[in-house]
């Protein structure tokens, strides 16, 4: 764990205050009504003064073999049964979960930088007299921050190859100083695998990081991983040499989550709590199932992309066919997912 700057600001809230992770909200949403049954914001019901809190903090961690649930908990937490990731969170937030998770066909080591960049609140609040639909809570706070992942992955063709590697190999972390002994050990048991390196974030990558990714090898056959290890060394030098933290500090702040409060907490006891009578609890199993299938499709597509990138002339046709099939499946699930998040009662979502 590495402290980037400052200290995390700790706020104490009444138990009824709730946090939702999403990049879809901004400072302009402060004071808007929020329906905690439908998990949606509507019209502005409170006006007031926006106050900015600049405290920043960050942590940089090594992670390994984290599945979808572990990535989600680490990045967003398990708030309200995870409903954030289905209804409230935007496409960027949910894609982070699926992009960085691993499974039993891929060995993944990663660096995760979780950066908090302060927050904004609405104070000296007053009720707008012409407000009609105010829900049961309002948006009190917008938190800023970003997540950045640098992943080193070994994609295997079969679960048997994966199990053989993790059983035989002594190296567990794919971030390591390059030596002949370590390289030979990995290449011996990863001959049928593909080593890949990728970087992704909840916002755009810093220009210097993007340049490293664009100008260095990112896909290597398991039998010849040295070119990708050189890329990894360049990323390590950039990350731990101080350039990454400087570059991130120069980027604009991104919304990370919101915190809602009840009107009673704000001292406005006369606001009508027009909560929707529609409950979404019955649809959560549907959302979870679709998210699981969508995540599997994302990982299958990434594997197919990796094998296609290093395919020989003899392998090209089958690798392209697998890639095309994975692309078709991913596209179908993207459509299903976008439909069923909004209309989970449709027959196609069952």
C-alpha positions in Angstrom: 0.0 0.0 0.0 1.4 3.4 -0.9 0.1 6.7 0.3 0.0 9.2 -2.6 -0.9 12.4 -0.9 -2.7 13.6 2.2 -5.2 11.8 4.3 -8.7 10.4 3.6 -11.4 12.6 5.0 -13.7 10.6 7.2 -17.3 11.8 7.6 -19.9 10.4 10.0 -23.4 10.0 8.6 -26.7 8.9 10.0 -27.4 5.3 9.2 -30.0 6.4 6.7 -27.4 8.1 4.5 -26.5 5.9 1.6 -23.6 5.8 -0.9 -24.0 4.9 -4.6 -21.0 4.4 -6.9 -21.4 6.0 -10.3 -19.7 8.3 -12.8 -23.0 9.6 -14.0 -23.5 12.4 -11.4 -21.8 15.8 -11.1 -21.8 18.9 -8.9 -24.9 20.1 -10.8 -26.9 17.1 -9.3 -26.4 18.3 -5.7 -29.8 18.9 -4.1 -31.7 16.7 -6.5 -34.4 14.3 -5.3 -33.4 10.7 -5.1 -35.8 7.7 -5.0 -34.1 4.9 -3.0 -36.6 2.3 -4.3 -35.9 3.0 -8.0 -32.4 4.3 -7.3 -32.9 7.3 -9.5 -32.5 11.1 -9.3 -35.1 13.5 -10.5 -35.8 17.2 -10.1 -33.9 19.6 -7.9 -35.7 19.9 -4.5 -33.1 21.7 -2.4 -31.0 24.7 -3.2 -28.0 25.9 -1.3 -24.3 26.7 -1.4 -21.8 24.2 -2.9 -18.7 23.7 -0.8 -15.6 22.0 -2.2 -13.4 19.8 0.0 -10.0 19.3 -1.6 -8.5 16.5 0.5 -6.9 13.8 -1.6 -5.5 10.4 -0.9 -4.5 7.2 -2.7 -3.3 3.7 -2.4 -1.4 1.5 -4.7 -1.7 -2.3 -4.3 -0.6 -5.5 -5.8 -3.5 -7.8 -6.5 -3.6 -11.4 -7.9 -6.3 -13.7 -9.2 -9.2 -11.5 -8.1 -12.6 -12.7 -9.5 -15.5 -10.5 -10.4 -16.9 -10.3 -6.9 -13.5 -9.4 -5.3 -12.8 -6.7 -7.9 -16.3 -5.2 -7.3 -15.9 -5.2 -3.5 -12.4 -3.7 -3.7 -13.3 -1.0 -6.2 -16.9 -0.1 -5.2 -17.8 -2.1 -2.0 -21.0 -4.1 -1.4 -23.4 -1.2 -0.9 -27.1 -2.0 -0.9 -26.6 -5.6 -2.0 -24.5 -4.5 -4.9 -27.5 -2.8 -6.6 -25.2 0.1 -7.5 -23.5 -1.8 -10.2 -26.8 -2.6 -11.9 -29.0 0.5 -11.7 -27.0 3.5 -10.6 -23.5 2.9 -11.8 -22.7 3.8 -15.4 -21.0 1.8 -18.1 -17.6 2.9 -17.1 -18.0 1.7 -13.5 -19.3 -1.7 -14.4 -16.8 -2.2 -17.2 -14.0 -1.8 -14.6 -15.3 -4.9 -12.8 -15.5 -7.1 -15.8 -12.3 -5.8 -17.5 -10.1 -6.5 -14.5 -11.6 -9.7 -13.1 -10.0 -13.1 -13.8 -11.2 -16.7 -14.0 -9.9 -20.2 -14.2 -8.5 -19.7 -17.7 -6.4 -16.6 -17.0 -3.8 -15.9 -14.4 -3.7 -12.2 -13.6 -1.4 -10.0 -11.5 -2.3 -6.3 -11.3 -1.5 -3.0 -9.9 -4.5 -1.1 -8.7 -4.3 2.6 -7.9 -7.4 3.9 -6.1 -7.3 7.7 -6.0 -9.7 9.9 -4.0 -9.8 13.5 -5.0 -12.0 15.2 -2.5 -15.7 15.9 -2.7 -18.4 18.6 -3.0 -21.4 19.1 -0.7 -24.5 21.3 -0.7 -24.9 23.4 2.5 -27.2 26.1 3.8 -30.0 24.2 2.1 -33.5 25.5 1.4 -36.5 23.8 -0.1 -37.6 25.0 -3.6 -41.3 25.9 -3.2 -42.2 24.7 -6.7 -40.6 21.2 -6.3 -43.2 18.4 -6.8 -41.5 15.0 -6.7 -38.8 14.9 -4.1 -38.4 11.2 -3.4 -37.3 10.1 0.1 -33.8 11.4 0.0 -31.6 14.0 -1.8 -28.1 14.1 -3.2 -26.0 15.7 -0.5 -22.5 14.9 -1.7 -20.5 14.1 -4.8 -17.2 12.3 -4.3 -14.3 12.5 -6.8 -11.6 10.0 -7.7 -10.5 7.4 -10.2 -9.3 3.8 -10.5 -6.4 2.7 -12.6 -5.4 -0.9 -13.3 -2.2 -2.2 -14.9 -2.7 -5.9 -15.6 -0.2 -8.7 -16.6 -2.1 -11.8 -17.7 -1.4 -15.3 -18.9 -4.3 -16.5 -21.0 -4.5 -20.3 -21.3 -6.3 -22.4 -23.9 -7.6 -24.9 -21.4 -8.2 -25.3 -17.7 -5.8 -28.2 -17.7 -3.0 -25.9 -19.0 -3.9 -23.3 -16.3 -3.9 -25.9 -13.5 -0.5 -27.3 -14.7 1.0 -23.8 -14.6 -0.2 -22.8 -11.2 0.8 -26.2 -9.8 4.3 -26.4 -11.3 5.4 -22.8 -11.4 7.1 -21.2 -8.4 6.4 -17.7 -9.5 3.0 -16.4 -8.3 3.3 -12.7 -9.1 3.6 -11.8 -12.8 5.3 -8.5 -11.8 9.0 -9.4 -11.2 12.5 -8.4 -12.1 13.5 -10.0 -15.3 16.1 -12.8 -14.9 17.0 -15.7 -17.2 15.9 -18.2 -14.6 12.5 -16.7 -14.0 11.9 -16.2 -17.7 12.8 -19.8 -18.5 10.6 -21.1 -15.7 7.6 -19.3 -17.0 8.2 -20.1 -20.7 8.6 -23.8 -19.8 5.0 -24.1 -18.5 3.3 -21.3 -20.6 4.2 -22.5 -24.1 0.5 -22.8 -25.0 -0.4 -19.5 -23.3 -0.3 -15.9 -24.3 1.1 -13.1 -22.0 -0.6 -9.8 -22.3 -0.3 -6.4 -20.7 -3.0 -3.8 -20.5 -3.9 -0.6 -18.6 -7.4 0.8 -18.1 -9.0 3.4 -15.9 -12.3 5.0 -15.0 -11.1 8.0 -17.1 -8.7 8.6 -19.9 -5.1 7.3 -19.3 -2.4 9.9 -18.7 -0.7 10.7 -22.0 2.7 9.3 -21.0 1.1 6.1 -19.8 -0.9 5.8 -23.1 2.3 6.4 -25.1 4.1 3.5 -23.3 1.1 1.2 -24.1 1.0 2.3 -27.7 4.7 2.0 -28.5 5.6 -1.3 -26.7 4.6 -5.0 -27.2 1.5 -6.0 -25.3 1.0 -9.5 -26.6 3.6 -12.3 -26.4 3.5 -16.0 -26.9 4.1 -17.9 -23.7 7.2 -19.4 -25.2 8.8 -16.0 -25.8 7.7 -13.5 -23.1 10.8 -11.2 -23.0 9.4 -8.4 -25.2 6.4 -8.0 -22.9 8.6 -8.1 -19.9 10.5 -5.1 -21.3 7.1 -3.3 -21.6 6.3 -4.2 -18.0 9.7 -2.8 -16.8 8.9 0.5 -18.6 5.5 0.6 -16.8 7.1 -0.1 -13.5 9.7 2.7 -14.0 6.9 5.1 -14.9 4.6 4.0 -12.0 7.2 4.0 -9.2 9.4 6.8 -10.5 6.8 9.4 -9.6 5.6 10.2 -13.1 2.3 8.5 -12.7 1.2 10.4 -9.6 2.3 13.7 -11.1 0.4 12.9 -14.3 -2.8 11.9 -12.5 -2.7 15.0 -10.4 -2.8 17.1 -13.6 -5.9 15.3 -14.9 -9.4 16.7 -14.2 -11.3 15.3 -11.3 -13.8 12.5 -12.1 -17.1 11.8 -10.2 -16.8 8.5 -8.3 -19.9 8.2 -6.1 -22.7 10.2 -4.4 -24.0 10.2 -0.9 -27.7 10.8 -0.3 -29.4 12.0 2.9 -33.0 12.0 4.1 -34.8 15.3 4.3 -35.2 14.8 8.0 -31.4 14.8 8.4 -31.3 18.1 6.6 -34.0 19.5 9.0 -36.7 19.7 6.3 -39.5 17.8 7.9 -42.2 19.2 5.6 -40.9 17.7 2.4 -43.3 15.1 1.1 -41.6 11.7 0.8 -43.2 10.5 -2.4 -41.4 7.2 -2.6 -42.2 5.0 -5.6 -44.4 2.0 -4.8 -42.4 0.0 -7.3 -39.8 -2.3 -5.7 -36.8 -3.5 -7.7 -35.8 -6.2 -5.3 -37.5 -8.9 -7.3 -35.3 -8.0 -10.3 -31.9 -8.2 -8.7 -31.4 -12.0 -9.5 -32.1 -11.1 -13.2 -29.5 -8.3 -13.1 -27.0 -10.5 -11.4 -27.4 -13.3 -13.8 -27.0 -11.0 -16.8 -24.0 -9.3 -15.3 -22.4 -12.7 -14.7 -22.9 -13.8 -18.3 -21.8 -10.4 -19.6 -18.6 -10.7 -17.5 -17.9 -14.2 -18.9 -18.3 -12.8 -22.4 -15.9 -10.0 -21.8 -13.2 -12.4 -20.6 -13.8 -14.8 -23.4 -13.4 -11.9 -25.9 -10.2 -10.7 -24.3 -8.7 -14.3 -24.5 -9.7 -14.6 -28.1 -8.2 -11.2 -28.9 -4.9 -12.3 -27.2 -4.6 -15.6 -29.1 -5.5 -13.8 -32.4 -2.8 -11.2 -31.8 0.0 -13.9 -31.7 -1.5 -16.4 -34.1 0.8 -18.0 -36.7 -0.3 -18.4 -40.3 -1.5 -21.9 -39.5 -3.5 -20.7 -36.5 -4.9 -17.6 -38.1 -8.2 -19.1 -39.4 -9.3 -20.8 -36.2 -8.1 -17.8 -34.0 -10.1 -15.4 -36.2 -13.2 -17.6 -36.0 -13.0 -17.8 -32.2 -12.6 -14.0 -32.0 -15.5 -13.4 -34.3 -17.7 -15.7 -32.3 -16.7 -14.1 -29.0 -17.4 -10.6 -30.5 -20.9 -11.7 -31.6 -21.7 -13.1 -28.2 -20.4 -10.0 -26.5 -22.5 -7.7 -28.7 -25.6 -9.8 -28.0 -25.1 -9.6 -24.3 -24.4 -5.9 -24.4 -27.8 -5.4 -26.1 -29.5 -7.7 -23.6 -27.8 -6.0 -20.7 -28.8 -2.5 -21.7 -32.4 -3.6 -22.3 -32.8 -5.6 -19.1 -31.3 -3.0 -16.8 -34.1 -0.7 -17.7 -36.9 -3.2 -18.4 -36.1 -6.4 -16.4 -39.7 -7.6 -16.6 -39.4 -8.4 -20.3 -39.6 -12.1 -21.3 -36.1 -12.0 -22.9 -34.6 -11.1 -19.5 -36.0 -14.0 -17.6 
